[in-house]
Amino acid sequence: MDQHVFIRLADFFRKEGWLEDTRNMIIEEQLAIFLTIVGHNTTNRYCQDRFQHSGETISRQFRAVLSACLKLSKLVIHSPDFSRTPNQILNSHRFFPAFKVTKISLMNVV
């Protein structure tokens, strides 16, 4: 993750009030712990050694950032609009035949 993206994400969480600095840990460090665990599949014990905090503190801050990410997901992830076909599909000879609506007549089978 680029540094400017990391800073903007931390600032966004701070501005929304989803995360706040604690007495011993700023939001950027909380986010770094979360990204280290999720991005590198590391253990709590590794983060204890790397960031010099107790296992309970690492777990607490991980849960706090996870909660903030879940709130963020409600803003970012939404259902697609299926009411119309996108222009990329309509204008493509490769995709459009699969999505073309045709009239189907049902035959009566005796």
C-alpha positions as a Markdown table, in Angstrom:
| # | Residue | x | y | z |
|---|---|---|---|---|
| 1 | Met | 0.0 | 0.0 | 0.0 |
| 2 | Asp | 1.3 | 3.4 | -0.9 |
| 3 | Gln | 2.1 | 5.8 | 1.9 |
| 4 | His | -0.4 | 8.4 | 0.8 |
| 5 | Val | -3.2 | 5.8 | 0.7 |
| 6 | Phe | -2.4 | 4.6 | 4.2 |
| 7 | Ile | -2.4 | 8.2 | 5.5 |
| 8 | Arg | -5.7 | 9.0 | 3.8 |
| 9 | Leu | -7.3 | 5.8 | 5.2 |
| 10 | Ala | -6.1 | 6.6 | 8.7 |
| 11 | Asp | -7.4 | 10.2 | 8.4 |
| 12 | Phe | -10.7 | 9.0 | 7.1 |
| 13 | Phe | -11.2 | 6.7 | 10.1 |
| 14 | Arg | -10.2 | 9.5 | 12.4 |
| 15 | Lys | -12.6 | 12.0 | 10.7 |
| 16 | Glu | -15.5 | 9.6 | 10.8 |
| 17 | Gly | -14.8 | 8.8 | 14.5 |
| 18 | Trp | -14.6 | 5.1 | 13.9 |
| 19 | Leu | -11.1 | 4.9 | 15.4 |
| 20 | Glu | -9.3 | 7.2 | 17.8 |
| 21 | Asp | -5.9 | 7.5 | 19.3 |
| 22 | Thr | -5.4 | 5.7 | 22.6 |
| 23 | Arg | -3.0 | 6.7 | 25.4 |
| 24 | Asn | -0.3 | 4.4 | 24.0 |
| 25 | Met | -1.2 | 3.9 | 20.3 |
| 26 | Ile | -2.1 | 6.3 | 17.5 |
| 27 | Ile | -4.5 | 5.3 | 14.7 |
| 28 | Glu | -1.7 | 4.8 | 12.2 |
| 29 | Glu | -0.1 | 2.1 | 14.4 |
| 30 | Gln | -3.4 | 0.4 | 14.9 |
| 31 | Leu | -4.0 | 0.3 | 11.2 |
| 32 | Ala | -0.4 | -0.9 | 10.6 |
| 33 | Ile | -1.0 | -3.8 | 13.0 |
| 34 | Phe | -4.2 | -4.7 | 11.3 |
| 35 | Leu | -2.7 | -4.6 | 7.8 |
| 36 | Thr | 0.3 | -6.6 | 9.0 |
| 37 | Ile | -1.9 | -9.4 | 10.3 |
| 38 | Val | -4.3 | -9.4 | 7.4 |
| 39 | Gly | -1.8 | -8.7 | 4.6 |
| 40 | His | 1.0 | -10.9 | 5.7 |
| 41 | Asn | -0.9 | -13.6 | 7.5 |
| 42 | Thr | 1.2 | -13.0 | 10.6 |
| 43 | Thr | 0.4 | -14.1 | 14.2 |
| 44 | Asn | -0.5 | -12.1 | 17.3 |
| 45 | Arg | 2.9 | -13.1 | 18.7 |
| 46 | Tyr | 4.8 | -11.7 | 15.7 |
| 47 | Cys | 3.0 | -8.4 | 16.1 |
| 48 | Gln | 3.7 | -8.3 | 19.8 |
| 49 | Asp | 7.4 | -8.6 | 19.0 |
| 50 | Arg | 7.3 | -6.2 | 16.0 |
| 51 | Phe | 5.2 | -3.4 | 17.6 |
| 52 | Gln | 6.2 | -4.0 | 21.3 |
| 53 | His | 2.7 | -4.3 | 22.7 |
| 54 | Ser | 1.0 | -7.0 | 24.7 |
| 55 | Gly | -1.1 | -9.7 | 23.0 |
| 56 | Glu | -4.2 | -8.3 | 24.6 |
| 57 | Thr | -3.5 | -4.8 | 23.2 |
| 58 | Ile | -2.8 | -6.3 | 19.7 |
| 59 | Ser | -6.1 | -8.2 | 19.8 |
| 60 | Arg | -8.1 | -5.2 | 21.0 |
| 61 | Gln | -6.7 | -2.9 | 18.4 |
| 62 | Phe | -7.2 | -5.5 | 15.7 |
| 63 | Arg | -10.8 | -5.8 | 16.6 |
| 64 | Ala | -11.3 | -2.0 | 16.6 |
| 65 | Val | -9.8 | -1.6 | 13.1 |
| 66 | Leu | -11.8 | -4.6 | 11.9 |
| 67 | Ser | -15.0 | -3.0 | 13.2 |
| 68 | Ala | -14.1 | 0.3 | 11.4 |
| 69 | Cys | -13.4 | -1.7 | 8.1 |
| 70 | Leu | -16.9 | -3.3 | 8.4 |
| 71 | Lys | -18.4 | 0.2 | 8.7 |
| 72 | Leu | -16.4 | 1.3 | 5.7 |
| 73 | Ser | -17.6 | -1.7 | 3.7 |
| 74 | Lys | -21.2 | -0.6 | 4.1 |
| 75 | Leu | -20.3 | 2.7 | 2.4 |
| 76 | Val | -18.2 | 1.2 | -0.4 |
| 77 | Ile | -19.9 | -2.1 | -1.3 |
| 78 | His | -23.3 | -2.0 | -2.8 |
| 79 | Ser | -25.5 | -4.1 | -5.0 |
| 80 | Pro | -25.1 | -3.5 | -8.7 |
| 81 | Asp | -27.9 | -1.9 | -10.8 |
| 82 | Phe | -29.4 | -4.7 | -12.9 |
| 83 | Ser | -32.1 | -2.5 | -14.5 |
| 84 | Arg | -30.0 | -1.8 | -17.6 |
| 85 | Thr | -27.2 | -3.5 | -19.5 |
| 86 | Pro | -23.9 | -1.6 | -19.4 |
| 87 | Asn | -22.6 | -0.1 | -22.7 |
| 88 | Gln | -19.5 | -2.2 | -22.7 |
| 89 | Ile | -21.8 | -5.3 | -23.1 |
| 90 | Leu | -24.2 | -3.7 | -25.5 |
| 91 | Asn | -21.5 | -2.5 | -27.9 |
| 92 | Ser | -19.5 | -5.7 | -27.8 |
| 93 | His | -20.1 | -8.4 | -30.4 |
| 94 | Arg | -18.3 | -10.8 | -28.0 |
| 95 | Phe | -20.7 | -10.3 | -25.0 |
| 96 | Phe | -24.0 | -9.0 | -26.3 |
| 97 | Pro | -25.4 | -12.2 | -27.9 |
| 98 | Ala | -25.4 | -13.9 | -24.5 |
| 99 | Phe | -27.4 | -11.0 | -23.0 |
| 100 | Lys | -29.6 | -10.3 | -25.9 |
| 101 | Val | -33.3 | -10.6 | -25.0 |
| 102 | Thr | -35.2 | -12.6 | -27.6 |
| 103 | Lys | -38.8 | -13.7 | -27.8 |
| 104 | Ile | -39.3 | -17.3 | -27.0 |
| 105 | Ser | -42.5 | -18.9 | -28.2 |
| 106 | Leu | -43.8 | -21.9 | -26.2 |
| 107 | Met | -45.1 | -24.7 | -28.2 |
| 108 | Asn | -47.9 | -26.8 | -26.9 |
| 109 | Val | -46.9 | -30.4 | -26.7 |
| 110 | Val | -49.8 | -32.8 | -27.0 |
